């Protein structure tokens, strides 16, 4: 039979091994708080990157919609103003020519001639706008080269 003292020593040996392992697994409060702070910072950083990517995607979508919208307006102008050539006071103007129009109210409009229609209106595409104007309110049209 094994002696009582040997059993006690073996129990103490196993107990001390398990106690050391348990102590190694136990985290202090500062360790837990540090891990929480690091995980919060990583989460904020990842969410920031995701938000920036979404914002850039929205900006690109808006820019492409603006470009598509401008071409849509130009296409509609070609449909609404189907007359390609215009003869105004002896000056022959064709679609795509750069023109300067002076109105009776002394407003100068410079741009590309899109066309005219049967209701005596012309369409000019400037750098910022697409303008439709009545022929009766135009005093002169000058073709630019």
PADOVEX-383172 format. One record per atom (N, C-alpha, C): residue number from 1; atom name; x, y, z. Coordinates in nm, 4 decimals. Atoms other than C-alpha are relative to their C-alpha. Layout:
BEGIN
+-----+------+----------+----------+----------+
| pos | site |       px |       py |       pz |
+-----+------+----------+----------+----------+
| NUM |   CA |        X |        Y |        Z |
...
+-----+------+----------+----------+----------+
//
This chain:
BEGIN
+-----+------+----------+----------+----------+
| pos | site |       px |       py |       pz |
+-----+------+----------+----------+----------+
|   1 |    N |   0.0818 |  -0.1174 |   0.0000 |
|   1 |   CA |   0.0000 |   0.0000 |   0.0000 |
|   1 |    C |   0.0872 |   0.1252 |   0.0000 |
|   2 |    N |  -0.0766 |  -0.1236 |   0.0109 |
|   2 |   CA |   0.1145 |   0.3534 |  -0.0836 |
|   2 |    C |  -0.0192 |   0.0786 |   0.1284 |
|   3 |    N |   0.0048 |  -0.0752 |  -0.1241 |
|   3 |   CA |   0.1985 |   0.5660 |   0.2069 |
|   3 |    C |  -0.0806 |   0.1278 |  -0.0185 |
|   4 |    N |   0.0833 |  -0.1205 |  -0.0014 |
|   4 |   CA |  -0.0183 |   0.8565 |   0.2999 |
|   4 |    C |   0.0815 |   0.1230 |  -0.0388 |
|   5 |    N |  -0.0827 |  -0.1173 |   0.0283 |
|   5 |   CA |   0.2659 |   1.1066 |   0.2744 |
|   5 |    C |   0.0324 |   0.0117 |  -0.1480 |
|   6 |    N |  -0.0274 |  -0.0013 |   0.1431 |
|   6 |   CA |   0.3442 |   1.0061 |  -0.0845 |
|   6 |    C |  -0.1227 |   0.0504 |  -0.0743 |
|   7 |    N |   0.1240 |  -0.0472 |   0.0625 |
|   7 |   CA |  -0.0203 |   1.0584 |  -0.1815 |
|   7 |    C |  -0.0180 |   0.1499 |   0.0205 |
|   8 |    N |   0.0131 |  -0.1434 |  -0.0266 |
|   8 |   CA |  -0.0211 |   1.3979 |  -0.0182 |
|   8 |    C |   0.0963 |   0.0797 |  -0.0869 |
|   9 |    N |  -0.0961 |  -0.0701 |   0.0846 |
|   9 |   CA |   0.2922 |   1.4959 |  -0.2048 |
|   9 |    C |  -0.0453 |   0.0014 |  -0.1454 |
|  10 |    N |   0.0481 |   0.0056 |   0.1383 |
|  10 |   CA |   0.1422 |   1.3818 |  -0.5367 |
|  10 |    C |  -0.1187 |   0.0941 |  -0.0201 |
|  11 |    N |   0.1127 |  -0.0924 |   0.0092 |
|  11 |   CA |  -0.1779 |   1.5720 |  -0.4664 |
|  11 |    C |   0.0492 |   0.1443 |  -0.0050 |
|  12 |    N |  -0.0539 |  -0.1357 |  -0.0017 |
|  12 |   CA |   0.0226 |   1.8815 |  -0.3858 |
|  12 |    C |   0.0652 |   0.0335 |  -0.1337 |
|  13 |    N |  -0.0666 |  -0.0215 |   0.1279 |
|  13 |   CA |   0.2262 |   1.8371 |  -0.7065 |
|  13 |    C |  -0.1023 |   0.0302 |  -0.1102 |
|  14 |    N |   0.1020 |  -0.0225 |   0.1029 |
|  14 |   CA |  -0.0829 |   1.8069 |  -0.9304 |
|  14 |    C |  -0.0766 |   0.1300 |   0.0239 |
|  15 |    N |   0.0718 |  -0.1228 |  -0.0324 |
|  15 |   CA |  -0.2578 |   2.0881 |  -0.7461 |
|  15 |    C |   0.0819 |   0.1220 |  -0.0396 |
|  16 |    N |  -0.0837 |  -0.1152 |   0.0330 |
|  16 |   CA |   0.0354 |   2.3224 |  -0.7940 |
|  16 |    C |   0.0116 |   0.0180 |  -0.1515 |
|  17 |    N |  -0.0051 |  -0.0104 |   0.1464 |
|  17 |   CA |   0.0530 |   2.2427 |  -1.1691 |
|  17 |    C |  -0.1282 |   0.0636 |  -0.0523 |
|  18 |    N |   0.1281 |  -0.0549 |   0.0463 |
|  18 |   CA |  -0.3176 |   2.3127 |  -1.2195 |
|  18 |    C |  -0.0183 |   0.1446 |   0.0455 |
|  19 |    N |   0.0122 |  -0.1369 |  -0.0506 |
|  19 |   CA |  -0.3014 |   2.6235 |  -1.0032 |
|  19 |    C |   0.0821 |   0.0960 |  -0.0856 |
|  20 |    N |  -0.0824 |  -0.0848 |   0.0863 |
|  20 |   CA |  -0.0187 |   2.7626 |  -1.2147 |
|  20 |    C |  -0.0679 |   0.0225 |  -0.1349 |
|  21 |    N |   0.0681 |  -0.0143 |   0.1293 |
|  21 |   CA |  -0.2113 |   2.6943 |  -1.5352 |
|  21 |    C |  -0.1213 |   0.0916 |   0.0123 |
|  22 |    N |   0.1167 |  -0.0864 |  -0.0203 |
|  22 |   CA |  -0.5243 |   2.8593 |  -1.3971 |
|  22 |    C |   0.0445 |   0.1440 |   0.0185 |
|  23 |    N |  -0.0498 |  -0.1360 |  -0.0194 |
|  23 |   CA |  -0.3232 |   3.1609 |  -1.2857 |
|  23 |    C |   0.0466 |   0.0614 |  -0.1319 |
|  24 |    N |  -0.0427 |  -0.0524 |   0.1297 |
|  24 |   CA |  -0.1787 |   3.1899 |  -1.6352 |
|  24 |    C |  -0.1202 |   0.0375 |  -0.0855 |
|  25 |    N |   0.1190 |  -0.0292 |   0.0784 |
|  25 |   CA |  -0.5306 |   3.1898 |  -1.7818 |
|  25 |    C |  -0.0758 |   0.1218 |   0.0516 |
|  26 |    N |   0.0728 |  -0.1122 |  -0.0591 |
|  26 |   CA |  -0.6604 |   3.4607 |  -1.5510 |
|  26 |    C |   0.0634 |   0.1303 |  -0.0477 |
|  27 |    N |  -0.0475 |  -0.1307 |   0.0452 |
|  27 |   CA |  -0.6352 |   3.8120 |  -1.6955 |
|  27 |    C |  -0.0332 |   0.1043 |   0.1045 |
|  28 |    N |   0.0285 |  -0.1083 |  -0.0937 |
|  28 |   CA |  -0.6093 |   4.1197 |  -1.4862 |
|  28 |    C |  -0.0982 |   0.0982 |  -0.0642 |
|  29 |    N |   0.0956 |  -0.0991 |   0.0491 |
|  29 |   CA |  -0.8554 |   4.4074 |  -1.5209 |
|  29 |    C |   0.0659 |   0.0919 |  -0.1028 |
|  30 |    N |  -0.0693 |  -0.0865 |   0.0966 |
|  30 |   CA |  -0.5960 |   4.6207 |  -1.6997 |
|  30 |    C |   0.0191 |  -0.0710 |  -0.1341 |
|  31 |    N |  -0.0112 |   0.0755 |   0.1252 |
|  31 |   CA |  -0.5419 |   4.3425 |  -1.9562 |
|  31 |    C |  -0.1318 |   0.0007 |  -0.0763 |
|  32 |    N |   0.1320 |   0.0005 |   0.0636 |
|  32 |   CA |  -0.9158 |   4.3231 |  -2.0254 |
|  32 |    C |  -0.0314 |   0.1380 |  -0.0579 |
|  33 |    N |   0.0263 |  -0.1363 |   0.0489 |
|  33 |   CA |  -0.9457 |   4.7036 |  -2.0575 |
|  33 |    C |   0.0877 |   0.0345 |  -0.1203 |
|  34 |    N |  -0.0887 |  -0.0258 |   0.1134 |
|  34 |   CA |  -0.6441 |   4.7210 |  -2.2891 |
|  34 |    C |  -0.0497 |  -0.0730 |  -0.1246 |
|  35 |    N |   0.0527 |   0.0752 |   0.1146 |
|  35 |   CA |  -0.7900 |   4.4492 |  -2.5129 |
|  35 |    C |  -0.1274 |   0.0649 |  -0.0535 |
|  36 |    N |   0.1227 |  -0.0672 |   0.0435 |
|  36 |   CA |  -1.1256 |   4.6294 |  -2.5214 |
|  36 |    C |   0.0321 |   0.1294 |  -0.0746 |
|  37 |    N |  -0.0375 |  -0.1255 |   0.0661 |
|  37 |   CA |  -0.9582 |   4.9599 |  -2.6122 |
|  37 |    C |   0.0582 |  -0.0265 |  -0.1389 |
|  38 |    N |  -0.0596 |   0.0327 |   0.1299 |
|  38 |   CA |  -0.7554 |   4.8011 |  -2.8922 |
|  38 |    C |  -0.1073 |  -0.0467 |  -0.0974 |
|  39 |    N |   0.1061 |   0.0474 |   0.0900 |
|  39 |   CA |  -1.0611 |   4.6226 |  -3.0327 |
|  39 |    C |  -0.0913 |   0.1148 |  -0.0420 |
|  40 |    N |   0.0812 |  -0.1167 |   0.0356 |
|  40 |   CA |  -1.2599 |   4.9493 |  -3.0215 |
|  40 |    C |   0.0703 |   0.0844 |  -0.1062 |
|  41 |    N |  -0.0746 |  -0.0785 |   0.0992 |
|  41 |   CA |  -0.9850 |   5.1334 |  -3.2111 |
|  41 |    C |   0.0022 |  -0.0699 |  -0.1359 |
|  42 |    N |  -0.0010 |   0.0748 |   0.1264 |
|  42 |   CA |  -0.9630 |   4.8592 |  -3.4741 |
|  42 |    C |  -0.1370 |   0.0077 |  -0.0669 |
|  43 |    N |   0.1358 |  -0.0094 |   0.0548 |
|  43 |   CA |  -1.3426 |   4.8644 |  -3.5166 |
|  43 |    C |  -0.0264 |   0.1378 |  -0.0589 |
|  44 |    N |   0.0187 |  -0.1368 |   0.0505 |
|  44 |   CA |  -1.3484 |   5.2436 |  -3.5550 |
|  44 |    C |   0.0794 |   0.0204 |  -0.1284 |
|  45 |    N |  -0.0835 |  -0.0131 |   0.1194 |
|  45 |   CA |  -1.0647 |   5.2274 |  -3.8087 |
|  45 |    C |  -0.0632 |  -0.0711 |  -0.1198 |
|  46 |    N |   0.0624 |   0.0756 |   0.1096 |
|  46 |   CA |  -1.2380 |   4.9587 |  -4.0171 |
|  46 |    C |  -0.1285 |   0.0682 |  -0.0461 |
|  47 |    N |   0.1227 |  -0.0715 |   0.0380 |
|  47 |   CA |  -1.5713 |   5.1466 |  -4.0072 |
|  47 |    C |   0.0320 |   0.1282 |  -0.0764 |
|  48 |    N |  -0.0415 |  -0.1201 |   0.0732 |
|  48 |   CA |  -1.3913 |   5.4629 |  -4.1181 |
|  48 |    C |   0.0379 |  -0.0318 |  -0.1436 |
|  49 |    N |  -0.0383 |   0.0406 |   0.1358 |
|  49 |   CA |  -1.2410 |   5.2839 |  -4.4173 |
|  49 |    C |  -0.1242 |  -0.0357 |  -0.0817 |
|  50 |    N |   0.1229 |   0.0370 |   0.0708 |
|  50 |   CA |  -1.5819 |   5.1391 |  -4.5090 |
|  50 |    C |  -0.0793 |   0.1246 |  -0.0382 |
|  51 |    N |   0.0749 |  -0.1230 |   0.0291 |
|  51 |   CA |  -1.7471 |   5.4833 |  -4.4853 |
|  51 |    C |   0.0663 |   0.0822 |  -0.1099 |
|  52 |    N |  -0.0705 |  -0.0738 |   0.1053 |
|  52 |   CA |  -1.4782 |   5.6452 |  -4.7008 |
|  52 |    C |  -0.0241 |  -0.0662 |  -0.1352 |
|  53 |    N |   0.0249 |   0.0702 |   0.1268 |
|  53 |   CA |  -1.5224 |   5.3764 |  -4.9677 |
|  53 |    C |  -0.1419 |   0.0240 |  -0.0493 |
|  54 |    N |   0.1385 |  -0.0271 |   0.0392 |
|  54 |   CA |  -1.9014 |   5.4267 |  -4.9648 |
|  54 |    C |  -0.0140 |   0.1429 |  -0.0520 |
|  55 |    N |   0.0075 |  -0.1394 |   0.0436 |
|  55 |   CA |  -1.8579 |   5.8040 |  -4.9930 |
|  55 |    C |   0.0615 |   0.0171 |  -0.1383 |
|  56 |    N |  -0.0629 |  -0.0092 |   0.1316 |
|  56 |   CA |  -1.6191 |   5.7681 |  -5.2864 |
|  56 |    C |  -0.0874 |  -0.0637 |  -0.1069 |
|  57 |    N |   0.0900 |   0.0637 |   0.0966 |
|  57 |   CA |  -1.8605 |   5.5301 |  -5.4567 |
|  57 |    C |  -0.1168 |   0.0922 |  -0.0324 |
|  58 |    N |   0.1098 |  -0.0942 |   0.0243 |
|  58 |   CA |  -2.1398 |   5.7862 |  -5.4119 |
|  58 |    C |   0.0461 |   0.1164 |  -0.0866 |
|  59 |    N |  -0.0524 |  -0.1114 |   0.0801 |
|  59 |   CA |  -1.9217 |   6.0650 |  -5.5526 |
|  59 |    C |   0.0177 |  -0.0435 |  -0.1448 |
|  60 |    N |  -0.0180 |   0.0488 |   0.1364 |
|  60 |   CA |  -1.8280 |   5.8543 |  -5.8558 |
|  60 |    C |  -0.1342 |  -0.0202 |  -0.0697 |
|  61 |    N |   0.1331 |   0.0191 |   0.0585 |
|  61 |   CA |  -2.1954 |   5.7672 |  -5.9097 |
|  61 |    C |  -0.0619 |   0.1338 |  -0.0394 |
|  62 |    N |   0.0552 |  -0.1325 |   0.0304 |
|  62 |   CA |  -2.2944 |   6.1347 |  -5.8954 |
|  62 |    C |   0.0695 |   0.0595 |  -0.1213 |
|  63 |    N |  -0.0743 |  -0.0556 |   0.1134 |
|  63 |   CA |  -2.0183 |   6.2376 |  -6.1364 |
|  63 |    C |  -0.0399 |  -0.0692 |  -0.1296 |
|  64 |    N |   0.0389 |   0.0702 |   0.1227 |
|  64 |   CA |  -2.1085 |   5.9663 |  -6.3861 |
|  64 |    C |  -0.1429 |   0.0337 |  -0.0393 |
|  65 |    N |   0.1378 |  -0.0390 |   0.0316 |
|  65 |   CA |  -2.4776 |   6.0588 |  -6.3578 |
|  65 |    C |  -0.0036 |   0.1391 |  -0.0621 |
|  66 |    N |  -0.0049 |  -0.1347 |   0.0574 |
|  66 |   CA |  -2.3892 |   6.4220 |  -6.4285 |
|  66 |    C |   0.0478 |  -0.0060 |  -0.1447 |
|  67 |    N |  -0.0495 |   0.0117 |   0.1373 |
|  67 |   CA |  -2.1910 |   6.3217 |  -6.7370 |
|  67 |    C |  -0.1057 |  -0.0614 |  -0.0906 |
|  68 |    N |   0.1057 |   0.0634 |   0.0788 |
|  68 |   CA |  -2.4685 |   6.0920 |  -6.8570 |
|  68 |    C |  -0.1161 |   0.0953 |  -0.0207 |
|  69 |    N |   0.1096 |  -0.0954 |   0.0108 |
|  69 |   CA |  -2.7269 |   6.3615 |  -6.7859 |
|  69 |    C |   0.0282 |   0.1066 |  -0.1037 |
|  70 |    N |  -0.0355 |  -0.1012 |   0.0992 |
|  70 |   CA |  -2.5378 |   6.6155 |  -6.9969 |
|  70 |    C |  -0.0139 |  -0.0562 |  -0.1408 |
|  71 |    N |   0.0137 |   0.0582 |   0.1334 |
|  71 |   CA |  -2.5246 |   6.3783 |  -7.2927 |
|  71 |    C |  -0.1469 |  -0.0257 |  -0.0327 |
|  72 |    N |   0.1439 |   0.0183 |   0.0223 |
|  72 |   CA |  -2.8957 |   6.3004 |  -7.2461 |
|  72 |    C |  -0.0653 |   0.1302 |  -0.0440 |
|  73 |    N |   0.0560 |  -0.1306 |   0.0370 |
|  73 |   CA |  -2.9790 |   6.6710 |  -7.2637 |
|  73 |    C |   0.0392 |   0.0348 |  -0.1426 |
|  74 |    N |  -0.0445 |  -0.0288 |   0.1357 |
|  74 |   CA |  -2.7706 |   6.7094 |  -7.5784 |
|  74 |    C |  -0.0765 |  -0.0850 |  -0.1013 |
|  75 |    N |   0.0763 |   0.0869 |   0.0905 |
|  75 |   CA |  -2.9434 |   6.4103 |  -7.7394 |
|  75 |    C |  -0.1436 |   0.0487 |  -0.0154 |
|  76 |    N |   0.1364 |  -0.0526 |   0.0078 |
|  76 |   CA |  -3.2841 |   6.5569 |  -7.6541 |
|  76 |    C |  -0.0043 |   0.1267 |  -0.0843 |
|  77 |    N |  -0.0053 |  -0.1222 |   0.0818 |
|  77 |   CA |  -3.1782 |   6.8871 |  -7.8113 |
|  77 |    C |   0.0066 |  -0.0348 |  -0.1486 |
|  78 |    N |  -0.0059 |   0.0410 |   0.1404 |
|  78 |   CA |  -3.0921 |   6.7065 |  -8.1348 |
|  78 |    C |  -0.1376 |  -0.0433 |  -0.0497 |
|  79 |    N |   0.1346 |   0.0428 |   0.0387 |
|  79 |   CA |  -3.4444 |   6.5611 |  -8.1349 |
|  79 |    C |  -0.0943 |   0.1199 |  -0.0092 |
|  80 |    N |   0.0913 |  -0.1149 |  -0.0033 |
|  80 |   CA |  -3.6225 |   6.8850 |  -8.0430 |
|  80 |    C |   0.0350 |   0.1021 |  -0.1084 |
|  81 |    N |  -0.0464 |  -0.0959 |   0.1011 |
|  81 |   CA |  -3.4134 |   7.0960 |  -8.2848 |
|  81 |    C |   0.0607 |  -0.0775 |  -0.1172 |
|  82 |    N |  -0.0500 |   0.0887 |   0.1063 |
|  82 |   CA |  -3.3866 |   6.8743 |  -8.5974 |
|  82 |    C |   0.0619 |   0.0723 |  -0.1196 |
|  83 |    N |  -0.0518 |  -0.0720 |   0.1169 |
|  83 |   CA |  -3.2969 |   7.1487 |  -8.8503 |
|  83 |    C |   0.1504 |   0.0204 |   0.0184 |
|  84 |    N |  -0.1458 |  -0.0027 |  -0.0127 |
|  84 |   CA |  -2.9216 |   7.1160 |  -8.9134 |
|  84 |    C |   0.0614 |   0.1291 |  -0.0526 |
|  85 |    N |  -0.0549 |  -0.1206 |   0.0625 |
|  85 |   CA |  -2.8637 |   7.4221 |  -9.1315 |
|  85 |    C |  -0.0985 |   0.1144 |   0.0175 |
|  86 |    N |   0.0836 |  -0.1183 |  -0.0212 |
|  86 |   CA |  -2.9902 |   7.7732 |  -9.0649 |
|  86 |    C |   0.0579 |   0.1146 |  -0.0819 |
|  87 |    N |  -0.0412 |  -0.1189 |   0.0749 |
|  87 |   CA |  -2.9780 |   8.0787 |  -9.2879 |
|  87 |    C |  -0.0592 |   0.1204 |   0.0717 |
|  88 |    N |   0.0462 |  -0.1151 |  -0.0767 |
|  88 |   CA |  -2.9971 |   8.3925 |  -9.0726 |
|  88 |    C |   0.0632 |   0.1262 |  -0.0579 |
|  89 |    N |  -0.0437 |  -0.1268 |   0.0605 |
|  89 |   CA |  -2.9714 |   8.7265 |  -9.2580 |
|  89 |    C |   0.1233 |  -0.0206 |  -0.0882 |
|  90 |    N |  -0.1085 |   0.0263 |   0.0934 |
|  90 |   CA |  -2.7426 |   8.5755 |  -9.5218 |
|  90 |    C |   0.1140 |  -0.0818 |   0.0587 |
|  91 |    N |  -0.1056 |   0.0786 |  -0.0656 |
|  91 |   CA |  -2.5213 |   8.3936 |  -9.2692 |
|  91 |    C |  -0.0474 |  -0.1448 |   0.0108 |
|  92 |    N |   0.0388 |   0.1411 |  -0.0034 |
|  92 |   CA |  -2.5361 |   8.0156 |  -9.3208 |
|  92 |    C |   0.0748 |  -0.0682 |   0.1140 |
|  93 |    N |  -0.0568 |   0.0658 |  -0.1177 |
|  93 |   CA |  -2.4818 |   7.8211 |  -8.9985 |
|  93 |    C |  -0.0409 |  -0.1464 |  -0.0022 |
|  94 |    N |   0.0263 |   0.1444 |  -0.0025 |
|  94 |   CA |  -2.4524 |   7.4426 |  -8.9748 |
|  94 |    C |   0.0185 |  -0.0533 |   0.1419 |
|  95 |    N |  -0.0119 |   0.0640 |  -0.1311 |
|  95 |   CA |  -2.4808 |   7.2095 |  -8.6766 |
|  95 |    C |   0.1468 |  -0.0276 |   0.0307 |
|  96 |    N |  -0.1380 |   0.0219 |  -0.0424 |
|  96 |   CA |  -2.1542 |   7.1961 |  -8.4825 |
|  96 |    C |   0.0882 |   0.1226 |  -0.0147 |
|  97 |    N |  -0.0787 |  -0.1229 |   0.0153 |
|  97 |   CA |  -2.0340 |   7.5461 |  -8.5829 |
|  97 |    C |   0.0018 |   0.0777 |   0.1315 |
|  98 |    N |  -0.0075 |  -0.0907 |  -0.1151 |
|  98 |   CA |  -1.9100 |   7.7776 |  -8.3097 |
|  98 |    C |  -0.0569 |   0.1343 |  -0.0438 |
|  99 |    N |   0.0675 |  -0.1252 |   0.0346 |
|  99 |   CA |  -2.1268 |   8.0887 |  -8.3076 |
|  99 |    C |  -0.0036 |   0.0930 |   0.1204 |
| 100 |    N |   0.0263 |  -0.1007 |  -0.1024 |
| 100 |   CA |  -2.1713 |   8.4109 |  -8.1167 |
| 100 |    C |  -0.1317 |   0.0661 |  -0.0379 |
| 101 |    N |   0.1322 |  -0.0563 |   0.0244 |
| 101 |   CA |  -2.5292 |   8.5292 |  -8.0885 |
| 101 |    C |  -0.0153 |   0.1240 |   0.0858 |
| 102 |    N |   0.0289 |  -0.1227 |  -0.0738 |
| 102 |   CA |  -2.6203 |   8.8826 |  -7.9923 |
| 102 |    C |  -0.1508 |   0.0195 |  -0.0041 |
| 103 |    N |   0.1450 |  -0.0160 |  -0.0071 |
| 103 |   CA |  -2.9770 |   8.9282 |  -7.8715 |
| 103 |    C |  -0.0369 |   0.1476 |  -0.0057 |
| 104 |    N |   0.0472 |  -0.1387 |   0.0037 |
| 104 |   CA |  -3.1899 |   9.2416 |  -7.8941 |
| 104 |    C |   0.0185 |   0.0707 |   0.1335 |
| 105 |    N |  -0.0252 |  -0.0596 |  -0.1320 |
| 105 |   CA |  -3.1284 |   9.2969 |  -7.5228 |
| 105 |    C |   0.1496 |   0.0090 |   0.0296 |
| 106 |    N |  -0.1463 |  -0.0116 |  -0.0091 |
| 106 |   CA |  -2.7490 |   9.3098 |  -7.5891 |
| 106 |    C |   0.0636 |  -0.1060 |   0.0912 |
| 107 |    N |  -0.0611 |   0.1126 |  -0.0707 |
| 107 |   CA |  -2.6735 |   8.9695 |  -7.4355 |
| 107 |    C |   0.0758 |  -0.0825 |  -0.1030 |
| 108 |    N |  -0.0815 |   0.0820 |   0.0895 |
| 108 |   CA |  -2.3886 |   8.7795 |  -7.6003 |
| 108 |    C |  -0.0003 |  -0.1443 |   0.0495 |
| 109 |    N |  -0.0020 |   0.1435 |  -0.0295 |
| 109 |   CA |  -2.4151 |   8.4004 |  -7.6135 |
| 109 |    C |   0.0986 |  -0.0634 |  -0.0970 |
| 110 |    N |  -0.0995 |   0.0641 |   0.0854 |
| 110 |   CA |  -2.1167 |   8.2054 |  -7.7405 |
| 110 |    C |   0.0004 |  -0.1492 |   0.0287 |
| 111 |    N |   0.0017 |   0.1442 |  -0.0183 |
| 111 |   CA |  -2.1261 |   7.8326 |  -7.8003 |
| 111 |    C |  -0.0086 |  -0.0736 |  -0.1322 |
| 112 |    N |   0.0102 |   0.0868 |   0.1174 |
| 112 |   CA |  -2.1876 |   7.5476 |  -8.0435 |
| 112 |    C |  -0.1457 |  -0.0063 |  -0.0431 |
| 113 |    N |   0.1354 |   0.0037 |   0.0545 |
| 113 |   CA |  -2.4909 |   7.5566 |  -8.2709 |
| 113 |    C |  -0.0474 |  -0.1449 |  -0.0056 |
| 114 |    N |   0.0568 |   0.1354 |  -0.0021 |
| 114 |   CA |  -2.7068 |   7.2480 |  -8.2066 |
| 114 |    C |  -0.0989 |  -0.0178 |  -0.1139 |
| 115 |    N |   0.0984 |   0.0115 |   0.1068 |
| 115 |   CA |  -2.9918 |   7.3178 |  -8.4468 |
| 115 |    C |  -0.1140 |   0.0978 |   0.0189 |
| 116 |    N |   0.1189 |  -0.0839 |  -0.0064 |
| 116 |   CA |  -3.3199 |   7.4899 |  -8.5119 |
| 116 |    C |  -0.1238 |  -0.0862 |  -0.0139 |
| 117 |    N |   0.1240 |   0.0753 |   0.0193 |
| 117 |   CA |  -3.6846 |   7.3912 |  -8.5261 |
| 117 |    C |  -0.0993 |   0.0833 |  -0.0800 |
| 118 |    N |   0.0996 |  -0.0658 |   0.0851 |
| 118 |   CA |  -4.0005 |   7.4842 |  -8.7155 |
| 118 |    C |  -0.0702 |   0.1158 |   0.0706 |
| 119 |    N |   0.0624 |  -0.1101 |  -0.0734 |
| 119 |   CA |  -4.1119 |   7.7269 |  -8.4433 |
| 119 |    C |   0.0941 |   0.1189 |   0.0144 |
| 120 |    N |  -0.0960 |  -0.1104 |   0.0032 |
| 120 |   CA |  -3.8251 |   7.9676 |  -8.5242 |
| 120 |    C |   0.0769 |   0.0150 |   0.1312 |
| 121 |    N |  -0.0862 |  -0.0015 |  -0.1180 |
| 121 |   CA |  -3.6080 |   7.8719 |  -8.2278 |
| 121 |    C |   0.1314 |  -0.0684 |  -0.0360 |
| 122 |    N |  -0.1313 |   0.0616 |   0.0182 |
| 122 |   CA |  -3.2393 |   7.7849 |  -8.2145 |
| 122 |    C |   0.0500 |  -0.0490 |   0.1353 |
| 123 |    N |  -0.0581 |   0.0568 |  -0.1215 |
| 123 |   CA |  -3.0412 |   7.5828 |  -7.9628 |
| 123 |    C |   0.1514 |   0.0141 |  -0.0086 |
| 124 |    N |  -0.1449 |  -0.0200 |  -0.0073 |
| 124 |   CA |  -2.6854 |   7.6691 |  -7.8570 |
| 124 |    C |   0.0498 |  -0.0653 |   0.1280 |
| 125 |    N |  -0.0618 |   0.0628 |  -0.1168 |
| 125 |   CA |  -2.4672 |   7.4635 |  -7.6248 |
| 125 |    C |   0.1217 |   0.0823 |   0.0384 |
| 126 |    N |  -0.1138 |  -0.0768 |  -0.0501 |
| 126 |   CA |  -2.2378 |   7.6875 |  -7.4198 |
| 126 |    C |   0.0846 |  -0.0915 |   0.0884 |
| 127 |    N |  -0.0864 |   0.0820 |  -0.0851 |
| 127 |   CA |  -1.9657 |   7.5716 |  -7.1840 |
| 127 |    C |  -0.0723 |  -0.0491 |   0.1252 |
| 128 |    N |   0.0702 |   0.0386 |  -0.1221 |
| 128 |   CA |  -2.2095 |   7.5587 |  -6.8918 |
| 128 |    C |  -0.1466 |  -0.0341 |  -0.0214 |
| 129 |    N |   0.1442 |   0.0138 |   0.0170 |
| 129 |   CA |  -2.5632 |   7.5644 |  -7.0347 |
| 129 |    C |  -0.0350 |  -0.0392 |  -0.1429 |
| 130 |    N |   0.0599 |   0.0201 |   0.1314 |
| 130 |   CA |  -2.7812 |   7.4580 |  -7.3234 |
| 130 |    C |  -0.1122 |   0.1023 |  -0.0087 |
| 131 |    N |   0.0925 |  -0.1131 |   0.0084 |
| 131 |   CA |  -2.9777 |   7.7626 |  -7.4400 |
| 131 |    C |  -0.0833 |  -0.0117 |  -0.1266 |
| 132 |    N |   0.0910 |  -0.0087 |   0.1141 |
| 132 |   CA |  -3.2828 |   7.7776 |  -7.6648 |
| 132 |    C |  -0.0490 |   0.1443 |  -0.0063 |
| 133 |    N |   0.0370 |  -0.1409 |   0.0142 |
| 133 |   CA |  -3.3665 |   8.1202 |  -7.8059 |
| 133 |    C |  -0.0831 |   0.0179 |  -0.1258 |
| 134 |    N |   0.0844 |  -0.0281 |   0.1161 |
| 134 |   CA |  -3.6278 |   8.2599 |  -8.0429 |
| 134 |    C |   0.0765 |   0.0847 |  -0.1008 |
| 135 |    N |  -0.0688 |  -0.0752 |   0.1056 |
| 135 |   CA |  -3.5037 |   8.3909 |  -8.3769 |
| 135 |    C |  -0.0431 |   0.1463 |  -0.0032 |
| 136 |    N |   0.0466 |  -0.1387 |   0.0057 |
| 136 |   CA |  -3.7184 |   8.7054 |  -8.3507 |
| 136 |    C |   0.0684 |   0.0878 |   0.1048 |
| 137 |    N |  -0.0695 |  -0.0770 |  -0.1033 |
| 137 |   CA |  -3.5216 |   8.8110 |  -8.0395 |
| 137 |    C |   0.1515 |   0.0041 |  -0.0213 |
| 138 |    N |  -0.1434 |   0.0006 |   0.0302 |
| 138 |   CA |  -3.1802 |   8.7626 |  -8.2044 |
| 138 |    C |   0.0278 |   0.1097 |  -0.1017 |
| 139 |    N |  -0.0341 |  -0.1076 |   0.0936 |
| 139 |   CA |  -3.0194 |   9.0648 |  -8.3670 |
| 139 |    C |   0.1077 |  -0.0437 |  -0.0987 |
| 140 |    N |  -0.1017 |   0.0479 |   0.0942 |
| 140 |   CA |  -2.7124 |   8.8930 |  -8.5169 |
| 140 |    C |   0.0603 |  -0.1321 |   0.0468 |
| 141 |    N |  -0.0706 |   0.1258 |  -0.0255 |
| 141 |   CA |  -2.5405 |   8.5562 |  -8.5424 |
| 141 |    C |   0.1304 |   0.0064 |  -0.0779 |
| 142 |    N |  -0.1323 |  -0.0052 |   0.0627 |
| 142 |   CA |  -2.1675 |   8.5507 |  -8.6116 |
| 142 |    C |   0.0627 |  -0.1388 |   0.0117 |
| 143 |    N |  -0.0666 |   0.1303 |  -0.0002 |
| 143 |   CA |  -1.9941 |   8.2287 |  -8.7147 |
| 143 |    C |   0.1456 |   0.0210 |   0.0403 |
| 144 |    N |  -0.1394 |  -0.0064 |  -0.0453 |
| 144 |   CA |  -1.6648 |   8.1814 |  -8.5294 |
| 144 |    C |   0.0762 |  -0.1169 |  -0.0606 |
| 145 |    N |  -0.0783 |   0.1097 |   0.0575 |
| 145 |   CA |  -1.3784 |   7.9717 |  -8.6630 |
| 145 |    C |   0.0749 |  -0.0750 |   0.1063 |
+-----+------+----------+----------+----------+
//
